[in-house]
């Protein structure tokens, strides 16, 4: 008897990826380029990937889609998407009409968090806060295996809070693309860290230079770790998660897992830190895996 596969789509700005899982075991994976600025083309590309995958599998599956934005609970259309052709579109309704089945949507950071809570670094933990440290700074919260989504569809958006316990050593104020100043994202995203370092290197170059002993890059990394600790401490003080899992390009810096836990305790309102800080088990695959889990699990509101 054939089981129902879990299909997941990761809709990115440059690529669209599909995965099929059978209770966590990968059955297939494909990716294609995202049609740039073309909403109808994006719909057709997703439908084509799903149809081709199911033809290969010989069975229909559940479907979840991770997106670079969120579905508004007020009107059902996409908001806060850096792929601007999605903004204002009824992506869920359009896909359900094309594919003739239920389709679950969630922010890509939420999908990452669900993946790592389902069978990743946070598997089996009662609460998991997933963190993306990359081009942007995002997050998601999973409690007892369920992805939490609130009335504003912004649960986990810690990157758009101000940097806590700010001092002159943190540098000049920078206006975030959201219009506010000193959002955590302007410090901890890859572009934000690179810009504030003043060394003319991108985030990968900064990390490499620090590993090679460049004093200015080492100082920039130490500053990054301290700012990350302050920022995560506010998450711990509010949510008290059992595990924080880091993903995104900057999460590959091993120094984070050695330095940040000790720094966290200075700002967490506790005499001991029991929250674990871990790298993602599934790495770059977590987003699309989480989308697959999403299709099989109805998020709670």
C-alpha positions as CSV (number, residue, x, y, z in Angstrom):
1,X,0.0,0.0,0.0
2,X,1.4,3.4,-1.0
3,X,1.7,6.0,1.6
4,X,0.9,9.7,1.0
5,X,4.1,11.6,0.4
6,X,4.6,15.1,1.9
7,X,5.5,17.6,-0.8
8,X,7.3,20.8,0.1
9,X,8.0,23.9,-2.0
10,X,10.6,26.5,-1.1
11,X,9.8,29.6,-3.1
12,X,12.9,31.7,-3.2
13,X,13.9,34.8,-5.0
14,X,16.2,33.0,-7.4
15,X,15.1,29.3,-7.2
16,X,12.1,27.2,-6.6
17,X,12.8,23.8,-5.0
18,X,10.5,20.9,-4.4
19,X,11.1,17.9,-2.1
20,X,9.0,14.8,-1.4
21,X,9.3,13.1,2.0
22,X,8.0,9.9,3.3
23,X,7.9,10.5,7.1
24,X,11.2,12.3,6.9
25,X,12.9,10.1,4.3
26,X,13.7,12.0,1.1
27,X,12.0,10.5,-2.0
28,X,13.0,13.2,-4.6
29,X,14.3,16.7,-4.9
30,X,14.3,19.1,-7.8
31,X,14.9,22.9,-8.3
32,X,14.4,25.4,-11.1
33,X,15.0,29.1,-11.5
34,X,12.3,31.4,-10.2
35,X,10.6,33.4,-13.0
36,X,11.7,36.9,-12.1
37,X,8.9,39.4,-11.4
38,X,6.4,37.1,-13.1
39,X,3.5,36.0,-10.8
40,X,1.6,33.9,-13.4
41,X,4.9,32.3,-14.4
42,X,5.7,31.5,-10.7
43,X,2.3,29.8,-10.3
44,X,2.9,27.7,-13.4
45,X,6.4,26.8,-12.3
46,X,5.2,25.5,-8.9
47,X,2.3,23.6,-10.5
48,X,4.7,22.1,-13.0
49,X,7.1,20.9,-10.3
50,X,4.3,19.3,-8.3
51,X,2.8,17.6,-11.3
52,X,6.2,16.2,-12.4
53,X,7.0,15.0,-8.9
54,X,3.7,13.2,-8.5
55,X,4.0,11.7,-11.9
56,X,7.4,10.2,-10.9
57,X,6.0,9.1,-7.5
58,X,2.8,7.7,-9.0
59,X,0.7,9.2,-6.2
60,X,-0.7,12.6,-5.0
61,X,0.8,14.1,-1.9
62,X,0.1,16.8,0.7
63,X,1.6,20.2,-0.1
64,X,3.2,23.0,1.8
65,X,4.9,26.1,0.5
66,X,7.4,28.3,2.2
67,X,7.5,31.9,1.0
68,X,9.6,35.0,1.5
69,X,6.8,36.8,3.2
70,X,3.5,35.9,4.9
71,X,-0.2,35.4,4.2
72,X,-2.3,38.2,5.8
73,X,-4.9,36.8,8.1
74,X,-7.0,39.8,7.3
75,X,-7.4,39.4,3.6
76,X,-5.5,36.3,2.7
77,X,-3.1,38.0,0.3
78,X,0.7,38.0,0.6
79,X,2.4,40.8,2.5
80,X,6.0,41.5,3.7
81,X,7.5,39.7,0.7
82,X,10.9,40.6,-0.7
83,X,9.7,39.0,-4.0
84,X,7.5,41.9,-4.7
85,X,5.5,40.2,-7.5
86,X,3.9,38.1,-4.7
87,X,2.6,41.1,-2.7
88,X,-1.1,41.5,-2.8
89,X,-1.6,38.1,-4.5
90,X,-3.9,35.3,-3.3
91,X,-1.1,32.8,-3.6
92,X,-2.8,30.1,-1.5
93,X,-6.1,30.4,-3.3
94,X,-4.5,30.5,-6.8
95,X,-2.4,27.4,-6.1
96,X,-5.4,25.5,-4.6
97,X,-7.4,26.3,-7.7
98,X,-4.6,25.2,-10.0
99,X,-3.7,22.0,-8.1
100,X,-7.2,21.1,-6.8
101,X,-6.1,20.4,-3.3
102,X,-5.4,22.1,0.1
103,X,-2.2,24.1,0.1
104,X,-0.6,25.3,3.3
105,X,1.6,28.5,3.3
106,X,4.1,29.8,5.8
107,X,7.0,32.1,6.0
108,X,10.3,30.5,5.1
109,X,11.7,31.0,8.6
110,X,8.6,29.3,10.0
111,X,9.3,26.4,7.7
112,X,12.9,26.2,8.8
113,X,11.7,26.1,12.5
114,X,9.2,23.4,11.8
115,X,11.8,21.3,10.0
116,X,14.3,21.5,12.9
117,X,11.6,20.8,15.4
118,X,10.2,17.8,13.5
119,X,13.3,15.8,12.8
120,X,16.2,18.2,13.1
121,X,18.3,19.6,15.9
122,X,15.3,20.4,18.1
123,X,13.4,17.1,17.5
124,X,11.6,15.9,20.6
125,X,11.9,19.2,22.4
126,X,8.8,20.8,23.8
127,X,9.6,24.2,22.4
128,X,12.0,25.3,19.6
129,X,12.8,28.8,18.4
130,X,14.3,28.7,14.9
131,X,16.5,31.5,13.8
132,X,17.6,32.6,10.3
133,X,20.9,34.6,10.2
134,X,21.4,35.4,6.5
135,X,20.4,38.1,4.1
136,X,17.8,38.9,6.7
137,X,17.1,37.9,10.3
138,X,13.9,35.9,10.8
139,X,12.5,33.3,13.2
140,X,9.7,31.0,14.0
141,X,8.4,29.2,17.1
142,X,7.2,25.6,17.4
143,X,5.6,24.3,20.6
144,X,4.8,20.7,21.1
145,X,5.3,20.0,17.4
146,X,2.9,22.8,16.3
147,X,4.0,25.9,14.4
148,X,2.6,28.9,16.2
149,X,1.0,31.6,14.0
150,X,-0.7,34.6,15.6
151,X,-3.3,37.1,14.5
152,X,-0.8,39.3,12.7
153,X,1.1,36.5,11.0
154,X,4.4,37.8,12.4
155,X,5.2,35.3,15.2
156,X,9.0,35.0,15.5
157,X,9.9,38.3,13.8
158,X,12.6,39.1,16.4
159,X,14.8,40.8,13.7
160,X,12.5,43.8,13.7
161,X,12.9,44.6,17.4
162,X,15.6,47.2,18.3
163,X,19.0,46.0,19.5
164,X,18.7,45.6,23.3
165,X,21.1,47.2,25.8
166,X,22.5,49.5,23.1
167,X,25.7,51.5,23.7
168,X,28.0,53.8,21.8
169,X,30.2,50.7,21.0
170,X,27.4,49.4,18.8
171,X,28.1,52.2,16.3
172,X,25.8,54.7,14.5
173,X,22.1,54.3,14.1
174,X,21.0,52.8,10.8
175,X,17.5,52.9,9.3
176,X,16.1,49.5,8.5
177,X,14.2,48.9,5.3
178,X,11.1,48.7,7.5
179,X,11.5,52.4,8.3
180,X,12.6,52.1,11.9
181,X,16.1,52.5,13.3
182,X,18.5,50.0,14.8
183,X,16.4,46.8,14.1
184,X,18.4,43.7,15.1
185,X,18.5,42.8,11.4
186,X,20.7,45.8,10.7
187,X,23.3,44.4,13.0
188,X,23.0,40.6,12.6
189,X,22.1,40.0,9.0
190,X,25.0,39.3,6.6
191,X,24.8,42.6,4.8
192,X,24.2,44.5,8.1
193,X,27.2,42.9,9.8
194,X,29.4,43.6,6.8
195,X,28.3,47.2,6.5
196,X,28.8,48.0,10.1
197,X,32.3,46.4,10.2
198,X,33.6,49.0,7.9
199,X,36.2,46.6,6.5
200,X,34.9,46.4,2.9
201,X,34.3,42.6,3.1
202,X,31.1,40.7,2.8
203,X,30.0,38.4,5.6
204,X,31.8,35.3,4.2
205,X,34.9,37.4,3.8
206,X,34.7,38.7,7.4
207,X,34.2,35.2,8.8
208,X,37.2,33.9,6.8
209,X,39.4,36.9,7.8
210,X,38.5,36.3,11.5
211,X,39.5,32.7,11.3
212,X,42.8,33.7,9.7
213,X,43.6,36.0,12.7
214,X,42.9,39.4,11.2
215,X,42.6,41.6,14.3
216,X,39.9,43.9,12.9
217,X,37.8,41.0,11.7
218,X,38.3,39.2,15.0
219,X,36.9,42.3,16.7
220,X,34.0,42.4,14.3
221,X,33.2,38.8,15.1
222,X,33.4,39.4,18.9
223,X,31.0,42.3,18.5
224,X,28.7,40.2,16.4
225,X,28.6,37.4,19.1
226,X,27.9,39.9,21.8
227,X,25.1,41.5,19.9
228,X,23.6,38.1,19.0
229,X,23.7,37.1,22.7
230,X,21.9,40.3,23.8
231,X,19.3,39.8,21.1
232,X,18.7,36.2,21.8
233,X,18.5,36.9,25.6
234,X,15.4,38.9,25.0
235,X,13.8,36.0,23.1
236,X,14.7,33.7,26.0
237,X,13.3,36.1,28.6
238,X,10.0,36.3,26.7
239,X,9.6,32.7,25.5
240,X,12.0,30.5,27.5
241,X,12.5,28.0,24.7
242,X,14.1,24.7,25.3
243,X,16.3,24.9,22.1
244,X,17.3,27.7,19.8
245,X,18.4,26.4,16.4
246,X,20.5,28.7,14.1
247,X,20.2,28.5,10.3
248,X,21.2,30.7,7.4
249,X,24.7,31.4,6.1
250,X,26.1,33.1,9.2
251,X,25.0,30.1,11.4
252,X,28.0,28.2,9.9
253,X,30.4,30.2,12.0
254,X,31.4,27.7,14.7
255,X,32.5,30.4,17.0
256,X,28.8,31.3,17.7
257,X,28.2,28.0,19.5
258,X,31.4,28.4,21.6
259,X,31.1,32.1,22.6
260,X,27.4,33.0,22.6
261,X,26.1,30.7,25.4
262,X,28.4,32.2,28.0
263,X,27.5,35.7,26.8
264,X,23.8,34.9,27.0
265,X,23.8,34.3,30.7
266,X,24.8,38.0,31.4
267,X,21.4,39.1,30.0
268,X,19.1,36.2,30.7
269,X,16.9,36.7,33.8
270,X,18.1,33.4,35.4
271,X,20.9,32.1,37.5
272,X,21.6,29.3,35.0
273,X,21.1,28.9,31.2
274,X,19.3,25.7,30.3
275,X,18.3,26.7,26.7
276,X,20.5,25.0,24.2
277,X,22.0,26.8,21.2
278,X,22.5,24.4,18.3
279,X,23.3,24.5,14.5
280,X,20.6,23.3,12.1
281,X,20.8,19.6,11.4
282,X,19.4,19.9,7.9
283,X,21.3,23.0,6.9
284,X,20.2,24.6,3.6
285,X,17.6,21.8,3.2
286,X,15.6,22.8,6.3
287,X,13.3,25.3,4.6
288,X,12.0,23.0,1.9
289,X,11.8,20.1,4.4
290,X,9.7,22.3,6.7
291,X,7.4,23.2,3.9
292,X,6.8,19.4,3.4
293,X,6.0,18.9,7.1
294,X,3.8,22.0,6.9
295,X,1.5,20.4,4.3
296,X,0.9,17.4,6.6
297,X,0.4,19.4,9.8
298,X,-2.2,22.2,10.1
299,X,-0.6,25.1,12.0
300,X,-2.5,26.4,15.1
301,X,-3.6,30.0,15.5
